[in-house]
Amino acid sequence: IPNRFVEGYGLTIEAVEKIADMGANVVVTVDCGSLSEKEIVRANELGIDVIVTDHHNVAPVQPPAVGVINPKRLLQDYPNEYENLVLKPESELAGKIYPFLDLAGVGVAFKLVQALQTELTAFEEGQEKWLLDLVALGTVCDVVQLVDENRANVFWGLKVLSKTRRKGLKALMAVSGVEPGKVNARSLGFALGPRMNAAGRLETAQYALDMLRATDDATAFELAQKLDDMNVKRKNDQNKIYKEAVEQAELYADDNVLVVSGKDWSHGIIGIVAAKLLEKYHKPTFVLEEMGDEAKGSARSFGDFSAADAIRYSDEIITKGGGHKYAAGVTLPTKNIAEFRQKVNEFYRIQKLLNQESLLLPRAEVDVVLCEVDEQVVGDIASLEPFGNGNPQPILRVSGVTVTSKRVMGDSGQHIKLELQHTDGARMQMLAFSAPSHFYVEVGTVINVWFQPDINEWNGRRSVEGRLLHIEESL
């Protein structure tokens, strides 16, 4: 697997040449390659056939690969047949062209495996379903919409994962504290995925691949523990960068789009930092690592502001860039950072966007009183899983509750647990990780709360507690 610190992201010339030196004659990309024309030309020069599996936007002319498997190619041929990447129900082409174009990168690769299964005698019919544990993991970590086929892949993949025979995944669940019988999409996105991603963010993703392929328990556990240790280091490095980025962001408090940069900010981590800054300031955010004369960065956005379009608007002053509406990457000369900041903010103003911050506020599905939120309610909500983009976990709101106790937690007091009491005497504890400052209310304050209920199990006892999402003082 190419190393992002050596060969860079995706299919690069450096990666192609190294693969050629290793004697390979076929390369299959996953989640990249649609825009890699010059890299594929170079691969062909070196006698390598390339098969692209990808879900990113495509170029008007496809690269010279043996095959380009990308559902978004259909948008070029049938631009009026789809709405939100789903075939319109009234389309006359229903049943003739592929109906869902928003497959995760791993989902597209899985389609290739399914096609191979029909042609290769080594595959038994239906055998490919046992790969769905990996498809589910990759789909959730790709942060795509959990609708249509993505949702089905995760739903069935979680069932496969709960009984997986992969020694690596069993070891990873063990070190992550995830019970196989209780694994859900949140387990993938917040426990297993971050540990696997930590390898690539800090050193090389090869460790994660080796863990998945481990054939004995000792090797599997050793690699799973290594990933867990790397994830701890990733968190520590992330917290350091985040603190420095916040200090810098305060200098640009009036900007609509934040652009911050620093030296020794690992570009394997800055994407996470960008997401946390967006969460804190409710602004599209670019975080750049300065590496001598060059800076590389990651962007996170929301609402109607497209990070990818903002990068294209700045095309004259950057080296390269691209990505999605809400997540993108950019490389530019370090000397151009200030001008880049001006350009992306100019692009924001041109869009004349209104009330974007309100789009980040949680929206309650229903108003409740605390005594109504019991284990049955939590179970009913869980029946709607898997949750994620496009199918978010329902949010409940309770009004007029009193803070009866407050506990600040974490090394730097970044987490908080509140005990809340309703007027009928019903109580519930609610917890917020990386809580914003306005969550630190005083005991006795009467507040309205947006939350998601869950079951807390501790020392053999079960209780319903809330994951705190938003607070406002009750008037």
Contacts in CASP RR format, 6 or more apart in sequence:
PFRMAT RR
TARGET T0000
AUTHOR 0000-0000-0000
METHOD contacts of the structure
MODEL  1
IPNRFVEGYGLTIEAVEKIADMGANVVVTVDCGSLSEKEIVRANELGIDV
IVTDHHNVAPVQPPAVGVINPKRLLQDYPNEYENLVLKPESELAGKIYPF
LDLAGVGVAFKLVQALQTELTAFEEGQEKWLLDLVALGTVCDVVQLVDEN
RANVFWGLKVLSKTRRKGLKALMAVSGVEPGKVNARSLGFALGPRMNAAG
RLETAQYALDMLRATDDATAFELAQKLDDMNVKRKNDQNKIYKEAVEQAE
LYADDNVLVVSGKDWSHGIIGIVAAKLLEKYHKPTFVLEEMGDEAKGSAR
SFGDFSAADAIRYSDEIITKGGGHKYAAGVTLPTKNIAEFRQKVNEFYRI
QKLLNQESLLLPRAEVDVVLCEVDEQVVGDIASLEPFGNGNPQPILRVSG
VTVTSKRVMGDSGQHIKLELQHTDGARMQMLAFSAPSHFYVEVGTVINVW
FQPDINEWNGRRSVEGRLLHIEESL
1 204 0 8 1.000
1 205 0 8 1.000
1 206 0 8 1.000
1 209 0 8 1.000
2 8 0 8 1.000
2 10 0 8 1.000
2 11 0 8 1.000
2 12 0 8 1.000
2 14 0 8 1.000
2 15 0 8 1.000
2 18 0 8 1.000
3 200 0 8 1.000
3 203 0 8 1.000
3 204 0 8 1.000
3 205 0 8 1.000
3 206 0 8 1.000
4 200 0 8 1.000
4 267 0 8 1.000
4 268 0 8 1.000
5 203 0 8 1.000
6 14 0 8 1.000
7 14 0 8 1.000
7 15 0 8 1.000
7 18 0 8 1.000
8 14 0 8 1.000
8 15 0 8 1.000
9 32 0 8 1.000
10 29 0 8 1.000
10 32 0 8 1.000
10 33 0 8 1.000
10 36 0 8 1.000
11 27 0 8 1.000
11 29 0 8 1.000
11 32 0 8 1.000
11 33 0 8 1.000
11 36 0 8 1.000
11 39 0 8 1.000
11 40 0 8 1.000
11 50 0 8 1.000
12 39 0 8 1.000
13 38 0 8 1.000
13 39 0 8 1.000
13 42 0 8 1.000
15 39 0 8 1.000
16 27 0 8 1.000
16 39 0 8 1.000
16 42 0 8 1.000
16 43 0 8 1.000
16 46 0 8 1.000
16 48 0 8 1.000
17 42 0 8 1.000
17 46 0 8 1.000
19 27 0 8 1.000
19 43 0 8 1.000
19 48 0 8 1.000
20 43 0 8 1.000
20 46 0 8 1.000
20 47 0 8 1.000
20 48 0 8 1.000
24 48 0 8 1.000
25 47 0 8 1.000
25 48 0 8 1.000
25 49 0 8 1.000
26 48 0 8 1.000
26 49 0 8 1.000
26 50 0 8 1.000
26 51 0 8 1.000
27 43 0 8 1.000
27 48 0 8 1.000
27 49 0 8 1.000
27 50 0 8 1.000
27 51 0 8 1.000
28 50 0 8 1.000
28 51 0 8 1.000
28 53 0 8 1.000
28 109 0 8 1.000
28 112 0 8 1.000
29 36 0 8 1.000
29 50 0 8 1.000
29 51 0 8 1.000
29 52 0 8 1.000
29 53 0 8 1.000
29 54 0 8 1.000
30 53 0 8 1.000
30 54 0 8 1.000
30 105 0 8 1.000
30 106 0 8 1.000
30 108 0 8 1.000
30 109 0 8 1.000
31 53 0 8 1.000
31 54 0 8 1.000
31 55 0 8 1.000
31 56 0 8 1.000
31 104 0 8 1.000
31 105 0 8 1.000
31 106 0 8 1.000
31 108 0 8 1.000
31 109 0 8 1.000
31 142 0 8 1.000
32 52 0 8 1.000
32 54 0 8 1.000
32 56 0 8 1.000
33 39 0 8 1.000
33 40 0 8 1.000
33 52 0 8 1.000
33 54 0 8 1.000
33 56 0 8 1.000
33 63 0 8 1.000
33 65 0 8 1.000
34 52 0 8 1.000
34 54 0 8 1.000
34 56 0 8 1.000
34 57 0 8 1.000
34 58 0 8 1.000
34 59 0 8 1.000
34 62 0 8 1.000
34 63 0 8 1.000
34 68 0 8 1.000
34 70 0 8 1.000
34 72 0 8 1.000
35 56 0 8 1.000
35 57 0 8 1.000
35 58 0 8 1.000
35 59 0 8 1.000
35 63 0 8 1.000
36 52 0 8 1.000
36 63 0 8 1.000
37 59 0 8 1.000
37 61 0 8 1.000
37 63 0 8 1.000
37 64 0 8 1.000
40 50 0 8 1.000
40 52 0 8 1.000
40 63 0 8 1.000
40 64 0 8 1.000
40 65 0 8 1.000
41 63 0 8 1.000
41 64 0 8 1.000
43 49 0 8 1.000
43 50 0 8 1.000
44 50 0 8 1.000
44 64 0 8 1.000
49 65 0 8 1.000
49 66 0 8 1.000
50 63 0 8 1.000
50 65 0 8 1.000
50 66 0 8 1.000
50 67 0 8 1.000
51 65 0 8 1.000
51 66 0 8 1.000
51 67 0 8 1.000
51 69 0 8 1.000
51 112 0 8 1.000
52 63 0 8 1.000
52 65 0 8 1.000
52 67 0 8 1.000
52 68 0 8 1.000
52 69 0 8 1.000
52 70 0 8 1.000
53 69 0 8 1.000
53 70 0 8 1.000
53 105 0 8 1.000
53 108 0 8 1.000
53 109 0 8 1.000
53 111 0 8 1.000
53 112 0 8 1.000
54 68 0 8 1.000
54 69 0 8 1.000
54 70 0 8 1.000
54 105 0 8 1.000
54 108 0 8 1.000
55 70 0 8 1.000
55 71 0 8 1.000
55 72 0 8 1.000
55 102 0 8 1.000
55 103 0 8 1.000
55 104 0 8 1.000
55 105 0 8 1.000
55 107 0 8 1.000
55 108 0 8 1.000
55 144 0 8 1.000
56 70 0 8 1.000
56 72 0 8 1.000
56 323 0 8 1.000
56 324 0 8 1.000
57 72 0 8 1.000
57 323 0 8 1.000
58 68 0 8 1.000
58 70 0 8 1.000
58 72 0 8 1.000
58 73 0 8 1.000
58 75 0 8 1.000
58 76 0 8 1.000
60 76 0 8 1.000
62 68 0 8 1.000
62 73 0 8 1.000
69 108 0 8 1.000
69 111 0 8 1.000
69 112 0 8 1.000
70 108 0 8 1.000
71 98 0 8 1.000
71 100 0 8 1.000
71 101 0 8 1.000
71 102 0 8 1.000
71 103 0 8 1.000
71 108 0 8 1.000
72 85 0 8 1.000
72 101 0 8 1.000
74 81 0 8 1.000
74 82 0 8 1.000
74 97 0 8 1.000
74 98 0 8 1.000
74 101 0 8 1.000
75 82 0 8 1.000
75 85 0 8 1.000
75 101 0 8 1.000
78 93 0 8 1.000
78 97 0 8 1.000
81 87 0 8 1.000
81 88 0 8 1.000
81 91 0 8 1.000
81 93 0 8 1.000
81 97 0 8 1.000
82 88 0 8 1.000
82 101 0 8 1.000
84 102 0 8 1.000
85 100 0 8 1.000
85 101 0 8 1.000
85 102 0 8 1.000
86 99 0 8 1.000
86 100 0 8 1.000
86 101 0 8 1.000
86 102 0 8 1.000
86 147 0 8 1.000
86 148 0 8 1.000
87 93 0 8 1.000
87 94 0 8 1.000
87 97 0 8 1.000
87 98 0 8 1.000
87 99 0 8 1.000
87 100 0 8 1.000
99 148 0 8 1.000
100 148 0 8 1.000
100 149 0 8 1.000
102 144 0 8 1.000
102 145 0 8 1.000
102 147 0 8 1.000
102 148 0 8 1.000
102 150 0 8 1.000
103 111 0 8 1.000
103 144 0 8 1.000
103 149 0 8 1.000
103 150 0 8 1.000
104 135 0 8 1.000
104 138 0 8 1.000
104 139 0 8 1.000
104 142 0 8 1.000
104 144 0 8 1.000
104 150 0 8 1.000
104 153 0 8 1.000
105 138 0 8 1.000
105 142 0 8 1.000
105 144 0 8 1.000
106 134 0 8 1.000
106 135 0 8 1.000
106 137 0 8 1.000
106 138 0 8 1.000
106 139 0 8 1.000
106 142 0 8 1.000
107 135 0 8 1.000
107 139 0 8 1.000
107 149 0 8 1.000
107 150 0 8 1.000
107 153 0 8 1.000
110 128 0 8 1.000
110 131 0 8 1.000
110 132 0 8 1.000
110 135 0 8 1.000
110 153 0 8 1.000
113 128 0 8 1.000
113 131 0 8 1.000
114 128 0 8 1.000
116 123 0 8 1.000
117 123 0 8 1.000
117 125 0 8 1.000
117 126 0 8 1.000
117 127 0 8 1.000
117 128 0 8 1.000
129 156 0 8 1.000
129 160 0 8 1.000
130 160 0 8 1.000
132 153 0 8 1.000
132 156 0 8 1.000
132 157 0 8 1.000
132 159 0 8 1.000
132 160 0 8 1.000
133 157 0 8 1.000
133 158 0 8 1.000
133 160 0 8 1.000
133 161 0 8 1.000
133 164 0 8 1.000
133 166 0 8 1.000
133 169 0 8 1.000
134 212 0 8 1.000
135 153 0 8 1.000
135 154 0 8 1.000
135 157 0 8 1.000
136 153 0 8 1.000
136 154 0 8 1.000
136 156 0 8 1.000
136 157 0 8 1.000
136 158 0 8 1.000
136 160 0 8 1.000
136 161 0 8 1.000
136 185 0 8 1.000
136 188 0 8 1.000
136 386 0 8 1.000
137 161 0 8 1.000
137 188 0 8 1.000
137 192 0 8 1.000
137 193 0 8 1.000
137 196 0 8 1.000
138 188 0 8 1.000
139 146 0 8 1.000
139 150 0 8 1.000
139 153 0 8 1.000
139 154 0 8 1.000
140 146 0 8 1.000
140 154 0 8 1.000
140 185 0 8 1.000
140 188 0 8 1.000
140 189 0 8 1.000
140 193 0 8 1.000
140 386 0 8 1.000
140 388 0 8 1.000
141 188 0 8 1.000
141 189 0 8 1.000
141 193 0 8 1.000
141 196 0 8 1.000
141 197 0 8 1.000
143 327 0 8 1.000
143 389 0 8 1.000
144 150 0 8 1.000
144 389 0 8 1.000
145 389 0 8 1.000
145 390 0 8 1.000
145 391 0 8 1.000
146 154 0 8 1.000
146 185 0 8 1.000
146 386 0 8 1.000
146 387 0 8 1.000
146 388 0 8 1.000
146 389 0 8 1.000
146 390 0 8 1.000
146 391 0 8 1.000
147 390 0 8 1.000
147 391 0 8 1.000
151 386 0 8 1.000
151 391 0 8 1.000
154 185 0 8 1.000
154 188 0 8 1.000
154 386 0 8 1.000
155 385 0 8 1.000
155 386 0 8 1.000
158 183 0 8 1.000
158 184 0 8 1.000
158 185 0 8 1.000
158 188 0 8 1.000
158 385 0 8 1.000
158 386 0 8 1.000
161 169 0 8 1.000
161 180 0 8 1.000
161 183 0 8 1.000
162 180 0 8 1.000
162 181 0 8 1.000
162 183 0 8 1.000
163 180 0 8 1.000
164 170 0 8 1.000
164 180 0 8 1.000
166 212 0 8 1.000
167 214 0 8 1.000
167 215 0 8 1.000
167 216 0 8 1.000
167 217 0 8 1.000
167 219 0 8 1.000
167 220 0 8 1.000
168 211 0 8 1.000
168 212 0 8 1.000
168 214 0 8 1.000
168 220 0 8 1.000
168 223 0 8 1.000
168 224 0 8 1.000
169 192 0 8 1.000
169 212 0 8 1.000
170 180 0 8 1.000
170 220 0 8 1.000
171 211 0 8 1.000
171 214 0 8 1.000
171 217 0 8 1.000
171 220 0 8 1.000
171 221 0 8 1.000
171 223 0 8 1.000
171 224 0 8 1.000
171 225 0 8 1.000
172 192 0 8 1.000
172 195 0 8 1.000
172 196 0 8 1.000
172 211 0 8 1.000
172 224 0 8 1.000
172 227 0 8 1.000
173 179 0 8 1.000
173 180 0 8 1.000
173 183 0 8 1.000
173 187 0 8 1.000
173 192 0 8 1.000
174 221 0 8 1.000
174 224 0 8 1.000
175 195 0 8 1.000
175 221 0 8 1.000
175 224 0 8 1.000
175 225 0 8 1.000
175 227 0 8 1.000
175 228 0 8 1.000
176 187 0 8 1.000
176 191 0 8 1.000
176 192 0 8 1.000
176 195 0 8 1.000
176 228 0 8 1.000
177 191 0 8 1.000
178 187 0 8 1.000
178 191 0 8 1.000
178 192 0 8 1.000
184 382 0 8 1.000
184 385 0 8 1.000
184 386 0 8 1.000
184 387 0 8 1.000
185 385 0 8 1.000
185 386 0 8 1.000
185 387 0 8 1.000
185 388 0 8 1.000
186 387 0 8 1.000
194 231 0 8 1.000
194 234 0 8 1.000
195 224 0 8 1.000
195 227 0 8 1.000
195 228 0 8 1.000
195 230 0 8 1.000
195 231 0 8 1.000
196 205 0 8 1.000
196 208 0 8 1.000
196 211 0 8 1.000
196 227 0 8 1.000
197 208 0 8 1.000
198 227 0 8 1.000
198 230 0 8 1.000
198 231 0 8 1.000
198 233 0 8 1.000
198 234 0 8 1.000
199 205 0 8 1.000
199 206 0 8 1.000
199 207 0 8 1.000
199 208 0 8 1.000
199 226 0 8 1.000
199 227 0 8 1.000
199 230 0 8 1.000
200 207 0 8 1.000
200 208 0 8 1.000
200 268 0 8 1.000
201 234 0 8 1.000
201 266 0 8 1.000
201 268 0 8 1.000
201 269 0 8 1.000
202 230 0 8 1.000
202 233 0 8 1.000
202 234 0 8 1.000
202 237 0 8 1.000
202 266 0 8 1.000
202 268 0 8 1.000
203 230 0 8 1.000
207 223 0 8 1.000
207 226 0 8 1.000
207 227 0 8 1.000
207 230 0 8 1.000
208 227 0 8 1.000
210 219 0 8 1.000
210 223 0 8 1.000
211 220 0 8 1.000
211 223 0 8 1.000
211 224 0 8 1.000
211 227 0 8 1.000
214 220 0 8 1.000
214 223 0 8 1.000
234 269 0 8 1.000
237 266 0 8 1.000
237 269 0 8 1.000
238 269 0 8 1.000
238 272 0 8 1.000
238 273 0 8 1.000
238 276 0 8 1.000
239 412 0 8 1.000
241 265 0 8 1.000
241 266 0 8 1.000
241 269 0 8 1.000
241 270 0 8 1.000
241 273 0 8 1.000
241 287 0 8 1.000
242 273 0 8 1.000
242 276 0 8 1.000
242 277 0 8 1.000
244 262 0 8 1.000
244 265 0 8 1.000
245 260 0 8 1.000
245 265 0 8 1.000
245 273 0 8 1.000
245 277 0 8 1.000
245 287 0 8 1.000
246 277 0 8 1.000
246 280 0 8 1.000
248 260 0 8 1.000
248 261 0 8 1.000
248 262 0 8 1.000
249 258 0 8 1.000
249 260 0 8 1.000
249 277 0 8 1.000
249 281 0 8 1.000
252 258 0 8 1.000
252 259 0 8 1.000
252 260 0 8 1.000
252 341 0 8 1.000
255 283 0 8 1.000
255 341 0 8 1.000
255 345 0 8 1.000
256 283 0 8 1.000
256 284 0 8 1.000
256 345 0 8 1.000
256 348 0 8 1.000
256 349 0 8 1.000
257 283 0 8 1.000
257 284 0 8 1.000
257 285 0 8 1.000
257 286 0 8 1.000
257 305 0 8 1.000
257 310 0 8 1.000
257 341 0 8 1.000
257 344 0 8 1.000
257 345 0 8 1.000
257 347 0 8 1.000
257 348 0 8 1.000
258 277 0 8 1.000
258 281 0 8 1.000
258 283 0 8 1.000
258 284 0 8 1.000
258 285 0 8 1.000
258 286 0 8 1.000
259 285 0 8 1.000
259 286 0 8 1.000
259 288 0 8 1.000
259 337 0 8 1.000
259 340 0 8 1.000
259 341 0 8 1.000
259 344 0 8 1.000
260 277 0 8 1.000
260 285 0 8 1.000
260 286 0 8 1.000
260 287 0 8 1.000
260 288 0 8 1.000
261 287 0 8 1.000
261 288 0 8 1.000
261 289 0 8 1.000
261 290 0 8 1.000
261 295 0 8 1.000
261 334 0 8 1.000
261 337 0 8 1.000
262 288 0 8 1.000
262 289 0 8 1.000
262 290 0 8 1.000
263 289 0 8 1.000
263 290 0 8 1.000
263 291 0 8 1.000
264 289 0 8 1.000
265 273 0 8 1.000
265 287 0 8 1.000
265 288 0 8 1.000
265 289 0 8 1.000
265 290 0 8 1.000
266 289 0 8 1.000
267 289 0 8 1.000
267 296 0 8 1.000
267 297 0 8 1.000
267 298 0 8 1.000
270 287 0 8 1.000
270 288 0 8 1.000
270 289 0 8 1.000
270 297 0 8 1.000
270 298 0 8 1.000
271 287 0 8 1.000
271 297 0 8 1.000
271 298 0 8 1.000
271 300 0 8 1.000
273 287 0 8 1.000
274 285 0 8 1.000
274 286 0 8 1.000
274 287 0 8 1.000
274 298 0 8 1.000
274 299 0 8 1.000
274 300 0 8 1.000
275 285 0 8 1.000
275 300 0 8 1.000
276 434 0 8 1.000
277 283 0 8 1.000
277 285 0 8 1.000
277 287 0 8 1.000
277 300 0 8 1.000
278 284 0 8 1.000
278 285 0 8 1.000
278 300 0 8 1.000
278 301 0 8 1.000
278 302 0 8 1.000
279 360 0 8 1.000
279 434 0 8 1.000
280 436 0 8 1.000
282 356 0 8 1.000
282 357 0 8 1.000
282 360 0 8 1.000
284 299 0 8 1.000
284 300 0 8 1.000
284 301 0 8 1.000
284 302 0 8 1.000
284 305 0 8 1.000
284 307 0 8 1.000
284 310 0 8 1.000
284 344 0 8 1.000
284 348 0 8 1.000
285 299 0 8 1.000
285 300 0 8 1.000
285 301 0 8 1.000
286 297 0 8 1.000
286 298 0 8 1.000
286 299 0 8 1.000
286 307 0 8 1.000
286 330 0 8 1.000
286 340 0 8 1.000
286 344 0 8 1.000
287 297 0 8 1.000
287 298 0 8 1.000
287 299 0 8 1.000
288 295 0 8 1.000
288 296 0 8 1.000
288 297 0 8 1.000
288 330 0 8 1.000
288 332 0 8 1.000
288 337 0 8 1.000
289 295 0 8 1.000
289 296 0 8 1.000
289 297 0 8 1.000
290 334 0 8 1.000
290 337 0 8 1.000
291 334 0 8 1.000
292 334 0 8 1.000
293 333 0 8 1.000
293 334 0 8 1.000
293 335 0 8 1.000
294 319 0 8 1.000
294 331 0 8 1.000
294 332 0 8 1.000
294 333 0 8 1.000
294 334 0 8 1.000
295 331 0 8 1.000
295 332 0 8 1.000
295 333 0 8 1.000
295 334 0 8 1.000
295 337 0 8 1.000
296 329 0 8 1.000
296 330 0 8 1.000
296 331 0 8 1.000
297 329 0 8 1.000
297 330 0 8 1.000
297 331 0 8 1.000
298 327 0 8 1.000
298 328 0 8 1.000
298 329 0 8 1.000
298 330 0 8 1.000
299 307 0 8 1.000
299 310 0 8 1.000
299 311 0 8 1.000
299 327 0 8 1.000
299 328 0 8 1.000
299 329 0 8 1.000
299 330 0 8 1.000
300 307 0 8 1.000
300 326 0 8 1.000
300 327 0 8 1.000
301 307 0 8 1.000
301 310 0 8 1.000
301 325 0 8 1.000
301 326 0 8 1.000
301 327 0 8 1.000
301 328 0 8 1.000
302 326 0 8 1.000
302 356 0 8 1.000
302 359 0 8 1.000
302 360 0 8 1.000
303 326 0 8 1.000
303 356 0 8 1.000
303 359 0 8 1.000
304 351 0 8 1.000
304 353 0 8 1.000
304 356 0 8 1.000
305 348 0 8 1.000
305 351 0 8 1.000
305 353 0 8 1.000
305 356 0 8 1.000
306 325 0 8 1.000
306 326 0 8 1.000
307 323 0 8 1.000
307 324 0 8 1.000
307 325 0 8 1.000
307 326 0 8 1.000
307 327 0 8 1.000
307 328 0 8 1.000
307 329 0 8 1.000
308 322 0 8 1.000
308 323 0 8 1.000
308 324 0 8 1.000
308 325 0 8 1.000
308 328 0 8 1.000
309 325 0 8 1.000
309 347 0 8 1.000
310 328 0 8 1.000
310 343 0 8 1.000
310 344 0 8 1.000
310 347 0 8 1.000
310 348 0 8 1.000
311 318 0 8 1.000
311 321 0 8 1.000
311 322 0 8 1.000
311 323 0 8 1.000
311 328 0 8 1.000
311 329 0 8 1.000
311 330 0 8 1.000
311 344 0 8 1.000
312 322 0 8 1.000
313 343 0 8 1.000
313 344 0 8 1.000
313 346 0 8 1.000
313 347 0 8 1.000
314 330 0 8 1.000
314 332 0 8 1.000
314 340 0 8 1.000
314 343 0 8 1.000
314 344 0 8 1.000
314 347 0 8 1.000
317 332 0 8 1.000
317 333 0 8 1.000
317 336 0 8 1.000
317 339 0 8 1.000
317 340 0 8 1.000
317 343 0 8 1.000
318 330 0 8 1.000
318 331 0 8 1.000
318 332 0 8 1.000
318 336 0 8 1.000
318 340 0 8 1.000
319 331 0 8 1.000
319 332 0 8 1.000
319 333 0 8 1.000
320 330 0 8 1.000
320 331 0 8 1.000
321 328 0 8 1.000
321 329 0 8 1.000
321 330 0 8 1.000
321 331 0 8 1.000
322 328 0 8 1.000
322 329 0 8 1.000
322 330 0 8 1.000
323 329 0 8 1.000
330 340 0 8 1.000
332 340 0 8 1.000
361 470 0 8 1.000
362 395 0 8 1.000
362 450 0 8 1.000
362 469 0 8 1.000
362 470 0 8 1.000
363 395 0 8 1.000
364 395 0 8 1.000
364 396 0 8 1.000
364 397 0 8 1.000
364 450 0 8 1.000
365 394 0 8 1.000
365 395 0 8 1.000
365 396 0 8 1.000
366 394 0 8 1.000
366 396 0 8 1.000
366 397 0 8 1.000
367 396 0 8 1.000
367 397 0 8 1.000
367 398 0 8 1.000
367 399 0 8 1.000
368 396 0 8 1.000
368 397 0 8 1.000
368 398 0 8 1.000
369 398 0 8 1.000
369 422 0 8 1.000
369 424 0 8 1.000
369 426 0 8 1.000
370 398 0 8 1.000
370 401 0 8 1.000
370 420 0 8 1.000
370 421 0 8 1.000
370 422 0 8 1.000
370 424 0 8 1.000
370 426 0 8 1.000
370 427 0 8 1.000
370 428 0 8 1.000
371 422 0 8 1.000
371 424 0 8 1.000
371 425 0 8 1.000
371 426 0 8 1.000
373 396 0 8 1.000
373 398 0 8 1.000
373 428 0 8 1.000
373 453 0 8 1.000
373 464 0 8 1.000
374 464 0 8 1.000
375 455 0 8 1.000
375 462 0 8 1.000
375 464 0 8 1.000
377 453 0 8 1.000
377 464 0 8 1.000
378 453 0 8 1.000
378 454 0 8 1.000
378 455 0 8 1.000
378 464 0 8 1.000
381 393 0 8 1.000
381 394 0 8 1.000
381 453 0 8 1.000
384 391 0 8 1.000
384 393 0 8 1.000
384 394 0 8 1.000
385 393 0 8 1.000
387 393 0 8 1.000
393 452 0 8 1.000
394 452 0 8 1.000
395 450 0 8 1.000
395 451 0 8 1.000
395 452 0 8 1.000
395 469 0 8 1.000
396 450 0 8 1.000
396 451 0 8 1.000
396 452 0 8 1.000
396 453 0 8 1.000
397 448 0 8 1.000
397 449 0 8 1.000
397 450 0 8 1.000
397 451 0 8 1.000
398 420 0 8 1.000
398 422 0 8 1.000
398 448 0 8 1.000
398 449 0 8 1.000
398 451 0 8 1.000
399 448 0 8 1.000
399 449 0 8 1.000
399 474 0 8 1.000
400 422 0 8 1.000
400 423 0 8 1.000
400 446 0 8 1.000
400 447 0 8 1.000
400 448 0 8 1.000
400 474 0 8 1.000
401 420 0 8 1.000
401 421 0 8 1.000
401 422 0 8 1.000
401 446 0 8 1.000
401 447 0 8 1.000
401 448 0 8 1.000
401 449 0 8 1.000
401 474 0 8 1.000
402 420 0 8 1.000
402 421 0 8 1.000
402 422 0 8 1.000
402 444 0 8 1.000
402 445 0 8 1.000
402 446 0 8 1.000
402 447 0 8 1.000
403 418 0 8 1.000
403 419 0 8 1.000
403 420 0 8 1.000
403 441 0 8 1.000
403 442 0 8 1.000
403 443 0 8 1.000
403 444 0 8 1.000
403 445 0 8 1.000
403 446 0 8 1.000
403 447 0 8 1.000
404 419 0 8 1.000
404 420 0 8 1.000
404 421 0 8 1.000
404 427 0 8 1.000
404 443 0 8 1.000
404 444 0 8 1.000
405 418 0 8 1.000
405 419 0 8 1.000
405 443 0 8 1.000
406 416 0 8 1.000
406 417 0 8 1.000
406 418 0 8 1.000
406 419 0 8 1.000
406 440 0 8 1.000
406 441 0 8 1.000
406 442 0 8 1.000
406 443 0 8 1.000
407 416 0 8 1.000
407 417 0 8 1.000
407 418 0 8 1.000
408 415 0 8 1.000
408 416 0 8 1.000
408 440 0 8 1.000
409 415 0 8 1.000
409 416 0 8 1.000
409 417 0 8 1.000
414 433 0 8 1.000
414 434 0 8 1.000
414 435 0 8 1.000
415 431 0 8 1.000
415 432 0 8 1.000
415 433 0 8 1.000
415 434 0 8 1.000
415 435 0 8 1.000
416 431 0 8 1.000
416 432 0 8 1.000
416 435 0 8 1.000
416 439 0 8 1.000
416 440 0 8 1.000
416 468 0 8 1.000
417 429 0 8 1.000
417 430 0 8 1.000
417 431 0 8 1.000
417 432 0 8 1.000
418 429 0 8 1.000
418 430 0 8 1.000
418 431 0 8 1.000
418 432 0 8 1.000
418 439 0 8 1.000
418 441 0 8 1.000
418 468 0 8 1.000
419 427 0 8 1.000
419 428 0 8 1.000
419 429 0 8 1.000
419 430 0 8 1.000
420 427 0 8 1.000
420 428 0 8 1.000
420 429 0 8 1.000
420 430 0 8 1.000
420 447 0 8 1.000
420 449 0 8 1.000
421 427 0 8 1.000
428 464 0 8 1.000
428 465 0 8 1.000
428 466 0 8 1.000
429 456 0 8 1.000
429 463 0 8 1.000
429 465 0 8 1.000
429 466 0 8 1.000
430 449 0 8 1.000
430 451 0 8 1.000
430 465 0 8 1.000
430 466 0 8 1.000
430 467 0 8 1.000
430 468 0 8 1.000
431 465 0 8 1.000
431 466 0 8 1.000
431 467 0 8 1.000
431 468 0 8 1.000
432 439 0 8 1.000
432 467 0 8 1.000
432 468 0 8 1.000
432 469 0 8 1.000
435 468 0 8 1.000
438 471 0 8 1.000
439 468 0 8 1.000
439 471 0 8 1.000
441 447 0 8 1.000
441 471 0 8 1.000
441 473 0 8 1.000
445 473 0 8 1.000
446 473 0 8 1.000
446 474 0 8 1.000
447 471 0 8 1.000
447 472 0 8 1.000
447 473 0 8 1.000
447 474 0 8 1.000
448 471 0 8 1.000
448 472 0 8 1.000
448 473 0 8 1.000
448 474 0 8 1.000
449 468 0 8 1.000
449 470 0 8 1.000
449 471 0 8 1.000
450 468 0 8 1.000
450 469 0 8 1.000
450 470 0 8 1.000
450 471 0 8 1.000
451 466 0 8 1.000
451 467 0 8 1.000
451 468 0 8 1.000
451 469 0 8 1.000
452 466 0 8 1.000
452 467 0 8 1.000
452 469 0 8 1.000
453 464 0 8 1.000
453 465 0 8 1.000
453 466 0 8 1.000
453 467 0 8 1.000
454 464 0 8 1.000
454 465 0 8 1.000
454 466 0 8 1.000
454 467 0 8 1.000
455 462 0 8 1.000
455 463 0 8 1.000
455 464 0 8 1.000
455 465 0 8 1.000
456 462 0 8 1.000
456 463 0 8 1.000
456 464 0 8 1.000
456 465 0 8 1.000
END
